[in-house]
Amino acid sequence: MVEMVKRMCVDQNSSTSHAAATLNITNQTVRNILKKYENGDMFLDADEKGRATCSQKHTVLSNTDQAICSAIAINNVLTLMEIAVLHLSK
């Protein structure tokens, strides 16, 4: 879709509203694609973003990262226990 938007708006000099109507997407999506294209950024479609997010969520943490996450989790549990004890002692 990104290539089609670039081809229509940049190469064929179509308006953003014409490209949006032809591709059945919103004008804002067309503007976002063109803005990223002009800035040299890569525009990811929603399904590509979903796959990237899913793969990031399922990556294996390094030992250091896992130790940091465990330390934070332990600290949070201890803090919650301290709060509970203080609350019960009142």
N, CA, C and O atoms as CSV, one atom per row, in Angstrom:
chain,resi,resn,atom,element,x,y,z
A,1,MET,N,N,0.813,-1.177,0.000
A,1,MET,CA,C,0.000,0.000,0.000
A,1,MET,C,C,0.869,1.259,0.000
A,1,MET,O,O,0.538,2.245,-0.659
A,2,VAL,N,N,1.963,1.222,0.729
A,2,VAL,CA,C,2.861,2.373,0.804
A,2,VAL,C,C,3.379,2.721,-0.583
A,2,VAL,O,O,3.410,3.889,-0.970
A,3,GLU,N,N,3.784,1.704,-1.322
A,3,GLU,CA,C,4.292,1.942,-2.677
A,3,GLU,C,C,3.210,2.534,-3.570
A,3,GLU,O,O,3.494,3.404,-4.393
A,4,MET,N,N,1.982,2.074,-3.417
A,4,MET,CA,C,0.893,2.593,-4.243
A,4,MET,C,C,0.605,4.052,-3.908
A,4,MET,O,O,0.340,4.849,-4.808
A,5,VAL,N,N,0.654,4.412,-2.630
A,5,VAL,CA,C,0.447,5.806,-2.232
A,5,VAL,C,C,1.556,6.677,-2.799
A,5,VAL,O,O,1.286,7.744,-3.350
A,6,LYS,N,N,2.803,6.231,-2.669
A,6,LYS,CA,C,3.921,7.012,-3.207
A,6,LYS,C,C,3.793,7.168,-4.711
A,6,LYS,O,O,4.017,8.253,-5.247
A,7,ARG,N,N,3.433,6.085,-5.397
A,7,ARG,CA,C,3.307,6.135,-6.850
A,7,ARG,C,C,2.200,7.103,-7.264
A,7,ARG,O,O,2.373,7.891,-8.193
A,8,MET,N,N,1.067,7.041,-6.572
A,8,MET,CA,C,-0.062,7.901,-6.936
A,8,MET,C,C,0.215,9.370,-6.632
A,8,MET,O,O,-0.037,10.233,-7.473
A,9,CYS,N,N,0.725,9.659,-5.452
A,9,CYS,CA,C,0.874,11.049,-5.020
A,9,CYS,C,C,2.160,11.701,-5.507
A,9,CYS,O,O,2.172,12.891,-5.824
A,10,VAL,N,N,3.228,10.941,-5.567
A,10,VAL,CA,C,4.514,11.524,-5.946
A,10,VAL,C,C,4.730,11.421,-7.452
A,10,VAL,O,O,5.000,12.425,-8.112
A,11,ASP,N,N,4.612,10.218,-7.996
A,11,ASP,CA,C,4.900,10.015,-9.413
A,11,ASP,C,C,3.784,10.542,-10.317
A,11,ASP,O,O,4.055,11.206,-11.319
A,12,GLN,N,N,2.533,10.248,-9.963
A,12,GLN,CA,C,1.410,10.622,-10.823
A,12,GLN,C,C,0.782,11.953,-10.417
A,12,GLN,O,O,-0.138,12.429,-11.082
A,13,ASN,N,N,1.265,12.550,-9.344
A,13,ASN,CA,C,0.807,13.853,-8.865
A,13,ASN,C,C,-0.697,13.878,-8.570
A,13,ASN,O,O,-1.370,14.869,-8.854
A,14,SER,N,N,-1.216,12.799,-8.007
A,14,SER,CA,C,-2.622,12.756,-7.591
A,14,SER,C,C,-2.774,13.439,-6.238
A,14,SER,O,O,-1.805,13.565,-5.490
A,15,SER,N,N,-3.976,13.874,-5.930
A,15,SER,CA,C,-4.215,14.495,-4.625
A,15,SER,C,C,-4.302,13.414,-3.548
A,15,SER,O,O,-4.548,12.243,-3.836
A,16,THR,N,N,-4.093,13.836,-2.308
A,16,THR,CA,C,-4.170,12.870,-1.210
A,16,THR,C,C,-5.585,12.323,-1.056
A,16,THR,O,O,-5.768,11.153,-0.722
A,17,SER,N,N,-6.581,13.166,-1.299
A,17,SER,CA,C,-7.965,12.691,-1.172
A,17,SER,C,C,-8.304,11.685,-2.271
A,17,SER,O,O,-9.046,10.732,-2.031
A,18,HIS,N,N,-7.765,11.891,-3.477
A,18,HIS,CA,C,-7.999,10.931,-4.565
A,18,HIS,C,C,-7.317,9.604,-4.243
A,18,HIS,O,O,-7.902,8.541,-4.453
A,19,ALA,N,N,-6.100,9.657,-3.740
A,19,ALA,CA,C,-5.383,8.429,-3.378
A,19,ALA,C,C,-6.113,7.700,-2.252
A,19,ALA,O,O,-6.241,6.476,-2.281
A,20,ALA,N,N,-6.588,8.451,-1.263
A,20,ALA,CA,C,-7.305,7.837,-0.141
A,20,ALA,C,C,-8.589,7.164,-0.614
A,20,ALA,O,O,-8.907,6.053,-0.188
A,21,ALA,N,N,-9.321,7.836,-1.494
A,21,ALA,CA,C,-10.572,7.258,-1.997
A,21,ALA,C,C,-10.303,6.026,-2.851
A,21,ALA,O,O,-11.033,5.039,-2.767
A,22,THR,N,N,-9.265,6.079,-3.665
A,22,THR,CA,C,-8.940,4.956,-4.540
A,22,THR,C,C,-8.511,3.737,-3.735
A,22,THR,O,O,-8.901,2.613,-4.052
A,23,LEU,N,N,-7.703,3.956,-2.688
A,23,LEU,CA,C,-7.162,2.850,-1.899
A,23,LEU,C,C,-8.043,2.487,-0.702
A,23,LEU,O,O,-7.739,1.558,0.046
A,24,ASN,N,N,-9.142,3.236,-0.531
A,24,ASN,CA,C,-10.080,2.985,0.561
A,24,ASN,C,C,-9.402,3.099,1.935
A,24,ASN,O,O,-9.584,2.248,2.806
A,25,ILE,N,N,-8.618,4.171,2.104
A,25,ILE,CA,C,-7.981,4.485,3.379
A,25,ILE,C,C,-8.285,5.949,3.692
A,25,ILE,O,O,-8.824,6.663,2.846
A,26,THR,N,N,-7.951,6.393,4.880
A,26,THR,CA,C,-8.247,7.774,5.263
A,26,THR,C,C,-7.206,8.731,4.698
A,26,THR,O,O,-6.085,8.342,4.370
A,27,ASN,N,N,-7.612,10.001,4.594
A,27,ASN,CA,C,-6.675,11.036,4.149
A,27,ASN,C,C,-5.488,11.142,5.103
A,27,ASN,O,O,-4.355,11.365,4.677
A,28,GLN,N,N,-5.761,10.980,6.399
A,28,GLN,CA,C,-4.691,11.070,7.398
A,28,GLN,C,C,-3.648,9.983,7.185
A,28,GLN,O,O,-2.454,10.236,7.348
A,29,THR,N,N,-4.076,8.780,6.825
A,29,THR,CA,C,-3.127,7.696,6.559
A,29,THR,C,C,-2.249,8.048,5.373
A,29,THR,O,O,-1.039,7.823,5.404
A,30,VAL,N,N,-2.851,8.601,4.324
A,30,VAL,CA,C,-2.071,9.011,3.148
A,30,VAL,C,C,-1.064,10.081,3.551
A,30,VAL,O,O,0.099,10.016,3.153
A,31,ARG,N,N,-1.500,11.065,4.338
A,31,ARG,CA,C,-0.577,12.124,4.772
A,31,ARG,C,C,0.548,11.564,5.638
A,31,ARG,O,O,1.697,11.986,5.510
A,32,ASN,N,N,0.226,10.617,6.518
A,32,ASN,CA,C,1.261,9.998,7.359
A,32,ASN,C,C,2.288,9.261,6.510
A,32,ASN,O,O,3.490,9.357,6.758
A,33,ILE,N,N,1.814,8.526,5.512
A,33,ILE,CA,C,2.726,7.791,4.628
A,33,ILE,C,C,3.639,8.762,3.896
A,33,ILE,O,O,4.850,8.551,3.835
A,34,LEU,N,N,3.063,9.833,3.337
A,34,LEU,CA,C,3.867,10.804,2.587
A,34,LEU,C,C,4.848,11.544,3.494
A,34,LEU,O,O,5.978,11.818,3.091
A,35,LYS,N,N,4.424,11.867,4.713
A,35,LYS,CA,C,5.310,12.559,5.656
A,35,LYS,C,C,6.510,11.684,6.001
A,35,LYS,O,O,7.647,12.156,6.012
A,36,LYS,N,N,6.253,10.404,6.283
A,36,LYS,CA,C,7.359,9.496,6.592
A,36,LYS,C,C,8.262,9.318,5.376
A,36,LYS,O,O,9.482,9.229,5.517
A,37,TYR,N,N,7.674,9.266,4.189
A,37,TYR,CA,C,8.457,9.124,2.960
A,37,TYR,C,C,9.370,10.338,2.767
A,37,TYR,O,O,10.542,10.185,2.420
A,38,GLU,N,N,8.839,11.538,2.989
A,38,GLU,CA,C,9.632,12.756,2.835
A,38,GLU,C,C,10.752,12.831,3.866
A,38,GLU,O,O,11.829,13.350,3.572
A,39,ASN,N,N,10.510,12.322,5.067
A,39,ASN,CA,C,11.530,12.334,6.121
A,39,ASN,C,C,12.521,11.187,5.990
A,39,ASN,O,O,13.521,11.140,6.707
A,40,GLY,N,N,12.246,10.265,5.077
A,40,GLY,CA,C,13.127,9.118,4.898
A,40,GLY,C,C,12.860,7.992,5.873
A,40,GLY,O,O,13.626,7.031,5.939
A,41,ASP,N,N,11.770,8.101,6.640
A,41,ASP,CA,C,11.412,7.052,7.595
A,41,ASP,C,C,10.668,5.934,6.886
A,41,ASP,O,O,10.135,6.116,5.791
A,42,MET,N,N,10.641,4.774,7.528
A,42,MET,CA,C,9.919,3.648,6.970
A,42,MET,C,C,8.523,3.604,7.571
A,42,MET,O,O,8.367,3.721,8.787
A,43,PHE,N,N,7.516,3.439,6.740
A,43,PHE,CA,C,6.134,3.350,7.210
A,43,PHE,C,C,5.742,1.891,7.276
A,43,PHE,O,O,5.813,1.181,6.273
A,44,LEU,N,N,5.327,1.436,8.448
A,44,LEU,CA,C,4.905,0.048,8.622
A,44,LEU,C,C,3.387,-0.031,8.616
A,44,LEU,O,O,2.714,0.734,9.306
A,45,ASP,N,N,2.854,-0.959,7.834
A,45,ASP,CA,C,1.419,-1.212,7.864
A,45,ASP,C,C,1.058,-1.807,9.221
A,45,ASP,O,O,1.931,-2.276,9.951
A,46,ALA,N,N,-0.219,-1.788,9.551
A,46,ALA,CA,C,-0.677,-2.279,10.857
A,46,ALA,C,C,-0.312,-3.740,11.074
A,46,ALA,O,O,0.079,-4.122,12.177
A,47,ASP,N,N,-0.435,-4.564,10.034
A,47,ASP,CA,C,-0.101,-5.982,10.214
A,47,ASP,C,C,1.389,-6.179,10.433
A,47,ASP,O,O,1.795,-7.070,11.180
A,48,GLU,N,N,2.215,-5.348,9.782
A,48,GLU,CA,C,3.663,-5.430,10.006
A,48,GLU,C,C,4.013,-4.974,11.419
A,48,GLU,O,O,4.874,-5.568,12.069
A,49,LYS,N,N,3.350,-3.924,11.896
A,49,LYS,CA,C,3.569,-3.456,13.268
A,49,LYS,C,C,3.192,-4.544,14.264
A,49,LYS,O,O,3.896,-4.774,15.246
A,50,GLY,N,N,2.071,-5.209,13.999
A,50,GLY,CA,C,1.625,-6.281,14.889
A,50,GLY,C,C,2.619,-7.416,14.965
A,50,GLY,O,O,2.903,-7.931,16.046
A,51,ARG,N,N,3.155,-7.810,13.808
A,51,ARG,CA,C,4.158,-8.881,13.803
A,51,ARG,C,C,5.420,-8.443,14.531
A,51,ARG,O,O,6.009,-9.231,15.271
A,52,ALA,N,N,5.846,-7.195,14.331
A,52,ALA,CA,C,7.054,-6.697,14.998
A,52,ALA,C,C,6.855,-6.656,16.508
A,52,ALA,O,O,7.743,-7.047,17.265
A,53,THR,N,N,5.695,-6.185,16.943
A,53,THR,CA,C,5.401,-6.122,18.372
A,53,THR,C,C,5.363,-7.515,18.974
A,53,THR,O,O,5.905,-7.749,20.055
A,54,CYS,N,N,4.724,-8.437,18.273
A,54,CYS,CA,C,4.616,-9.810,18.769
A,54,CYS,C,C,5.996,-10.443,18.893
A,54,CYS,O,O,6.279,-11.124,19.879
A,55,SER,N,N,6.855,-10.227,17.902
A,55,SER,CA,C,8.186,-10.827,17.966
A,55,SER,C,C,9.016,-10.193,19.072
A,55,SER,O,O,9.839,-10.871,19.688
A,56,GLN,N,N,8.814,-8.885,19.340
A,56,GLN,CA,C,9.542,-8.232,20.425
A,56,GLN,C,C,9.080,-8.753,21.780
A,56,GLN,O,O,9.890,-8.919,22.691
A,57,LYS,N,N,7.783,-9.011,21.917
A,57,LYS,CA,C,7.264,-9.496,23.196
A,57,LYS,C,C,7.765,-10.893,23.512
A,57,LYS,O,O,7.873,-11.265,24.681
A,58,HIS,N,N,8.071,-11.663,22.487
A,58,HIS,CA,C,8.461,-13.048,22.702
A,58,HIS,C,C,9.968,-13.272,22.584
A,58,HIS,O,O,10.419,-14.408,22.438
A,59,THR,N,N,10.749,-12.187,22.646
A,59,THR,CA,C,12.194,-12.349,22.598
A,59,THR,C,C,12.690,-12.844,23.949
A,59,THR,O,O,12.076,-12.594,24.987
A,60,VAL,N,N,13.788,-13.534,23.912
A,60,VAL,CA,C,14.393,-14.049,25.137
A,60,VAL,C,C,15.272,-12.953,25.728
A,60,VAL,O,O,16.091,-12.356,25.029
A,61,LEU,N,N,15.097,-12.698,27.008
A,61,LEU,CA,C,15.894,-11.674,27.670
A,61,LEU,C,C,17.297,-12.199,27.951
A,61,LEU,O,O,17.502,-13.389,28.190
A,62,SER,N,N,18.250,-11.282,27.917
A,62,SER,CA,C,19.604,-11.666,28.305
A,62,SER,C,C,19.611,-11.918,29.811
A,62,SER,O,O,18.666,-11.552,30.510
A,63,ASN,N,N,20.665,-12.537,30.301
A,63,ASN,CA,C,20.754,-12.826,31.740
A,63,ASN,C,C,20.694,-11.549,32.568
A,63,ASN,O,O,20.062,-11.515,33.624
A,64,THR,N,N,21.352,-10.502,32.086
A,64,THR,CA,C,21.353,-9.231,32.803
A,64,THR,C,C,19.954,-8.638,32.854
A,64,THR,O,O,19.492,-8.207,33.910
A,65,ASP,N,N,19.278,-8.618,31.700
A,65,ASP,CA,C,17.920,-8.078,31.658
A,65,ASP,C,C,16.977,-8.882,32.543
A,65,ASP,O,O,16.126,-8.314,33.228
A,66,GLN,N,N,17.128,-10.193,32.530
A,66,GLN,CA,C,16.278,-11.046,33.359
A,66,GLN,C,C,16.533,-10.783,34.841
A,66,GLN,O,O,15.593,-10.763,35.635
A,67,ALA,N,N,17.798,-10.582,35.221
A,67,ALA,CA,C,18.136,-10.287,36.617
A,67,ALA,C,C,17.534,-8.953,37.050
A,67,ALA,O,O,17.028,-8.831,38.165
A,68,ILE,N,N,17.589,-7.962,36.176
A,68,ILE,CA,C,17.007,-6.653,36.493
A,68,ILE,C,C,15.494,-6.780,36.680
A,68,ILE,O,O,14.935,-6.239,37.634
A,69,CYS,N,N,14.836,-7.494,35.768
A,69,CYS,CA,C,13.378,-7.684,35.875
A,69,CYS,C,C,13.013,-8.421,37.154
A,69,CYS,O,O,12.030,-8.080,37.811
A,70,SER,N,N,13.795,-9.422,37.507
A,70,SER,CA,C,13.531,-10.176,38.738
A,70,SER,C,C,13.726,-9.300,39.968
A,70,SER,O,O,12.932,-9.364,40.906
A,71,ALA,N,N,14.780,-8.481,39.973
A,71,ALA,CA,C,15.034,-7.592,41.110
A,71,ALA,C,C,13.895,-6.589,41.276
A,71,ALA,O,O,13.474,-6.305,42.397
A,72,ILE,N,N,13.403,-6.061,40.176
A,72,ILE,CA,C,12.284,-5.112,40.247
A,72,ILE,C,C,11.039,-5.809,40.778
A,72,ILE,O,O,10.323,-5.256,41.613
A,73,ALA,N,N,10.780,-7.021,40.295
A,73,ALA,CA,C,9.606,-7.770,40.752
A,73,ALA,C,C,9.699,-8.075,42.243
A,73,ALA,O,O,8.708,-7.949,42.963
A,74,ILE,N,N,10.887,-8.476,42.714
A,74,ILE,CA,C,11.082,-8.771,44.140
A,74,ILE,C,C,10.884,-7.507,44.966
A,74,ILE,O,O,10.232,-7.538,46.009
A,75,ASN,N,N,11.446,-6.397,44.501
A,75,ASN,CA,C,11.297,-5.128,45.212
A,75,ASN,C,C,9.828,-4.726,45.293
A,75,ASN,O,O,9.367,-4.256,46.333
A,76,ASN,N,N,9.093,-4.911,44.198
A,76,ASN,CA,C,7.666,-4.575,44.203
A,76,ASN,C,C,6.896,-5.437,45.190
A,76,ASN,O,O,6.013,-4.938,45.888
A,77,VAL,N,N,7.217,-6.717,45.258
A,77,VAL,CA,C,6.538,-7.614,46.196
A,77,VAL,C,C,6.842,-7.207,47.627
A,77,VAL,O,O,5.939,-7.152,48.463
A,78,LEU,N,N,8.114,-6.920,47.920
A,78,LEU,CA,C,8.478,-6.507,49.277
A,78,LEU,C,C,7.786,-5.208,49.655
A,78,LEU,O,O,7.317,-5.059,50.784
A,79,THR,N,N,7.720,-4.278,48.730
A,79,THR,CA,C,7.047,-3.011,49.002
A,79,THR,C,C,5.571,-3.241,49.295
A,79,THR,O,O,5.018,-2.648,50.221
A,80,LEU,N,N,4.936,-4.099,48.507
A,80,LEU,CA,C,3.522,-4.396,48.742
A,80,LEU,C,C,3.314,-5.055,50.100
A,80,LEU,O,O,2.331,-4.770,50.784
A,81,MET,N,N,4.240,-5.942,50.497
A,81,MET,CA,C,4.131,-6.596,51.803
A,81,MET,C,C,4.297,-5.575,52.922
A,81,MET,O,O,3.576,-5.631,53.918
A,82,GLU,N,N,5.242,-4.638,52.771
A,82,GLU,CA,C,5.449,-3.606,53.782
A,82,GLU,C,C,4.209,-2.724,53.914
A,82,GLU,O,O,3.816,-2.361,55.022
A,83,ILE,N,N,3.605,-2.388,52.796
A,83,ILE,CA,C,2.392,-1.569,52.828
A,83,ILE,C,C,1.271,-2.319,53.540
A,83,ILE,O,O,0.532,-1.735,54.333
A,84,ALA,N,N,1.147,-3.607,53.256
A,84,ALA,CA,C,0.098,-4.413,53.894
A,84,ALA,C,C,0.315,-4.490,55.398
A,84,ALA,O,O,-0.637,-4.383,56.170
A,85,VAL,N,N,1.570,-4.678,55.820
A,85,VAL,CA,C,1.872,-4.762,57.257
A,85,VAL,C,C,1.573,-3.433,57.934
A,85,VAL,O,O,0.979,-3.409,59.012
A,86,LEU,N,N,1.976,-2.327,57.317
A,86,LEU,CA,C,1.702,-1.011,57.894
A,86,LEU,C,C,0.202,-0.760,57.981
A,86,LEU,O,O,-0.286,-0.196,58.961
A,87,HIS,N,N,-0.511,-1.174,56.969
A,87,HIS,CA,C,-1.960,-0.961,56.950
A,87,HIS,C,C,-2.649,-1.803,58.027
A,87,HIS,O,O,-3.582,-1.335,58.679
A,88,LEU,N,N,-2.192,-3.034,58.211
A,88,LEU,CA,C,-2.802,-3.916,59.205
A,88,LEU,C,C,-2.460,-3.495,60.628
A,88,LEU,O,O,-3.240,-3.733,61.550
A,89,SER,N,N,-1.293,-2.867,60.816
A,89,SER,CA,C,-0.883,-2.486,62.168
A,89,SER,C,C,-1.626,-1.258,62.679
A,89,SER,O,O,-1.549,-0.956,63.869
A,90,LYS,N,N,-2.328,-0.556,61.831
A,90,LYS,CA,C,-3.049,0.655,62.267
A,90,LYS,C,C,-4.349,0.323,62.884
A,90,LYS,O,O,-5.080,1.219,63.304
